[in-house]
């Protein structure tokens, strides 16, 4: 099995030199011939071109970065490519969803001794693939986090400050009409609607506990609770898993609103709109771990 690592130079708070040293050790575990690419790229376009090139030269391409990096890769490379994942970002919901250990050396051994898995993805608006999406609160948090990162605040501190900054200001609410397969219901004064394939948010927060990467279903969590309940949810979901809000599942989900709101995909800001369509892509992601 020939492995290659595509590493995002901008993921996480470590320097490029430190990432290079850490990933060189991981490459040794994976075996001779394992290359590390991407750390010398200067733009998103260069990074994705590097990933496309590497994917054609290896049996398994390991994405070293955060959730957003992995999301970019699944939309840039062929669906026939077999991928794996090394967490280098801040929250790294994927690490928890895949059950990976925190140390990269142990992740490398897990990948080396791994096997192929067929996992589901979400197709958003018929064009973009993702494993987790939401409309509402999370997009506001991500916008705040990006502003903090531009000011030099990174890692868990930026995420925590952005989250509580959004919760402590006036919550933006909107009436939603949600259609799941052939069922439609009104959801008034929504704070957020989450459509996901994974149970976790970043840092081990089990936001949608029943979600699974391989069950051929989309999982919806719609929340319209007040600030106090939301803060309580964040405090308890790390241990017991969230049960707040309305939980539903289906193969297709449409969210409609009277005014435009932002959506996010896998920790990246997506687009602003009045409607969003999601459908499940069964076994669309070939993963090795």
N, C-alpha and C positions, 0 to 999 in steps of 0.2 A: 504494500500500500504506500503510495507516494503522497506525502502531505506538503502543503504550502501554507504559509501564514500571511494574510493581508492585514496590515496593522495601520490603524488610523492615527496619524501623529497628533491629532487634536483631541482625542478622547481622554477623559480623566484629567488629573492634575499633575501627573508625573512628567518629567522632562523627556524629550525624545531620546536622549542618551540613556536615561534610566530604562525606558521602555525597550530600547534595543538590547541592553544587557539582560533584562529579564526574559525577553522573548528568545534570545540566543540560547539561554539555558533550557527553555521549553523545547526549542528545536532539537537540542541534543537528545532529550527524552524521546522525541518523536522518531528519531533515527537519522542516519546520514542521508544527505540529499535534501533535507527539509530546508526550504528557503524562507526568508522573511522579507516581504516586500511592502512598499507603501509608505514607510516612514520618511522617505525623502520627497514625497509629493507636496506640492505647494498650493494646491487648490482641490476643491471637491471633484472637479472634472478630471483632473490628473489622477486622483485617487481611484475613482471609479473605472477609468481606463486601465489602470494598473491591475485592478481586481479582475476585469474582463480578460486581460491577457493571462494572468496567473491561473484563472479557472480552467483554461484550455490546456494547461501543462501539468496538472496534478490530478490525482484521484479524489482527494478531499481538500477543499480550500477552507482553512480555519479563519474566521473573522475575529480579529482582536480589536475590540472597541466597545462602545456602548450599544444600547438598544437602537438608537437612531442610526448608527453605523450599519448594524445588521439589516435594518429596514432598507437603507439605501442599496445595500448589496443585493438583496433579494429582488429588487426592482431593476438592477443593472445587469445581472448575469442570467444565463440561460436557466430555465426551469429544470433542465436535465442535470445541472451541476449538483454535486454532493457537497454540502457545507457542514461546518462545525463552528464552535463558538468558544472564544476565550474572553472573559469579562475584563475590560480595561476602562470602562466608563465609570460613572458615579453610582447611579442607582442600580443599573443592570438587572432589570426584572427578568430577563432571559436566564440569568444564572440560577435564579430560584425556580423558574418554570421548568428548567432542564435538570434540576437537582445537582448542579455542579458544586464542587467544593470551592472555598474561597482562595486557596493557594494555586497559582498558575502551574506549578510543578505537578500538583495532583491532578489538575485539569488535563495537563498534557498526557499523563499516564492513563487517565480515563479515556481520552481520545485515542491514544495508541492502541489500547485494548478494547476499543468500542465496537459497535456494529451499526448498521444502517437502520434508520427509523423513517417512516413515512408520516409526516405531520400535516395538519391542515393550515390553511391561511385564510385571510379575509380579502375579498376583492372589493375595493372601495370605488364607488361610482363607475364601475366597469373598467377601470384603468390602473389603479394603484394597489399593490399588494401590501398587506400589513398583518401583524399578529395581535394588535390591540389598537383600538380607536376610541375617541370620545368627543362629544360635543358639549361645550360649556366650560365648567370650572377649570379643568386641566389645561386647556389652551391658555387661559389667563395666567395660570401658575407658570407655564413654560415661557410665556412672554416675559414675566417678571424675572424668572431665572436667567434668561438670556441677557437681560439688562444688568443683573447683578454680575454675571460672568464677564461682561464687557468692562465692568468696573473692577475686576480682579478677584471677585468672590467666587470660589469654585467648590466642587464636591458636595458633600452632605449639607454643609452650611448654606450654600446657595439654594439648594432644594428646600430646606427647612424654612429659610427666610421667605422664599417665594410662596410656599404653601400657606404659612401663617399670615403673610401679608395679604393674600387673597381672601382668606377666611375672616380676617379681622376687619376688612373693609366691607362695605355694603355688598351682599351677595347679589350677583346678577341672575335674575330668574326669567324664565320664559315658558309659555305654554307650548307643549309639544304634542303632536299627533304621531303615534308610533304604530307601524304596521309590522307584524311578525308573521311571515307566511300569509295566511288568509285571515288573520285576526287583527283588528284595529282597535286601539283604545286611546283615550285622551289622558295626558299626564300634565296637570296644571302646575305652573310655577316651578318648573324643573330647574335645579341647579346644574345637573349634569346627566348625560346618558352615555353609558359606557357599552361598547360592543367589543367583545374580546374572545380570544382563543386560549388565554392563559389566566390563571388564578391570581397572579401577582402584579402589583405595581413595584416600583423600585424599593430597595432597601428591605425586601422581605415582607412588604405590606400585602396581606392576602385579601384583596379587595373583592374579588368575585370567586369565592372558594370552590364553587361547583364547576368552574370552567376547566376544560381539558384540551390539550393540544391535538388530540387524536380521536375525538368523539363525533366528528362530522357535523357539529352543531355550532352555531354562534350563540354566545351568552350575552344577554343584556342585563345591565343594572342601571335603573333610573332612580334618581334621588331628588326629592324636593324638601328634605328636612331642613330645620334651622341650623344656625351656626353651632349651637351647643351640642346638638346631636352629631354633627359632622366632626367636631373636635373629639368627641367621645369615641366615634368610630375609628378615627386615626389611632387613638390610643390603644384600642382593644384589638384591632384587626391584625396587628403584628403577632399576637399570641393565639387568638381564637378564630380569626377569620371574620370578615364583615358579614352581618345579616341585615344591615340597614337597607332600606329601599325596596324597590320592586324588582325581583329577579325573574327573567323569562328566558326561553331558548327557542331557537328555530333555525332554519337554513337561509332565510332572507329577512332583512330588517330595513325598513325605511323610516327615517326621522324627518318630520316636517314641522316648520315653525313660522309664525307670522312675520318675524324680523330675522335678519341675518345674525348668525353667531359663528364664531370660529370653531374649527375642529382640529384635533391633533391626531397624528398617527405615530405610534411607537416612540413617543417623546419628541417628535418633530412637529412644528406648526404645519398644518395642511392648507386649508382654504377656508374662506368665509362664505356662508351661503344660507339659504332658507330650507334646503332639503339635502339629505345625504342618503345614499343607497349602499347597502352592504350585503354581500352573499358569501357563503362558505365555499372555499376551494378545497375539496377533500384530497388529502395526500399530495398536496401541491409542493410541499417542502421536503426535500431529501436531506436528512440530517444524519451525521455520524457522531456518536458519543457513547 
